[in-house]
């Protein structure tokens, strides 16, 4: 599970090192690992929705999951859900989730947006570029905390989606 991977990266990060590059690489790795987990979590959610509705795994893999590369809520995850369930259903699910978990959808959207921006900054620059562009690189403990903050909310949202269909 990604929590174990993030803990391992955090432990490596805490080990003494002779250079400044290793902590930066481990920080970057922690964020990319977490973001990969987010994409897989979303893909798996869409697969579960498909099993309960369309039940056309081949089509969903090719036209929904296969054409989506990211984990931003409004740019990636919501359009995938809409592709399987439709706009009307998604609005109803979001409303139900807001009623039962007030403020959590806004937090999910905000956190995913922040993580998406950070991931893009790190993925499209090499370490020397960070000195020039003043890009923030957060320690693995920060990424691990983002996982802690998001994972439960995401699981609650998945339950709400599946309960609604």
Residue pairs with C-beta under 8 A, 6 or more apart in sequence:
2 33
2 34
2 37
2 147
3 144
3 147
3 151
5 33
6 30
6 33
6 34
6 140
6 143
6 144
6 147
7 144
9 26
9 29
9 30
9 33
9 140
10 30
10 139
10 140
10 141
10 144
12 26
13 23
13 26
13 27
13 30
13 139
13 140
13 141
17 23
21 127
23 139
24 127
24 130
24 137
25 127
26 140
27 137
27 138
27 139
27 140
27 143
28 122
28 127
28 137
30 139
30 140
30 143
30 144
31 115
31 118
31 119
31 122
31 138
31 143
32 119
32 122
32 123
33 143
34 115
34 143
34 146
34 147
35 71
35 115
35 116
35 119
37 147
38 71
38 112
38 115
38 150
39 69
39 70
39 71
41 154
42 71
42 76
42 77
42 80
43 65
45 77
45 81
45 158
45 161
46 60
46 64
46 65
46 80
46 81
46 84
47 57
47 60
47 65
48 158
48 162
49 81
49 84
49 85
49 161
49 162
49 165
50 56
50 57
50 60
50 64
50 84
51 57
52 162
52 165
53 84
53 85
53 165
54 60
54 84
60 83
60 84
63 83
64 80
64 83
64 84
65 80
68 76
68 79
68 80
69 76
70 76
70 116
71 77
71 112
71 115
71 116
72 112
72 113
72 116
73 108
73 109
73 112
73 113
74 109
75 116
77 112
78 90
81 90
81 93
81 161
82 90
85 93
85 165
89 164
89 165
92 164
93 160
93 161
93 164
94 105
96 160
96 164
97 104
97 105
97 156
97 157
97 160
98 104
98 105
100 160
101 153
101 156
101 157
101 160
104 153
104 156
104 157
105 157
107 149
107 153
108 150
108 153
108 154
108 157
111 146
111 149
111 150
112 150
115 146
118 136
118 138
121 133
121 135
122 135
122 137
125 133
125 135
129 135
130 137
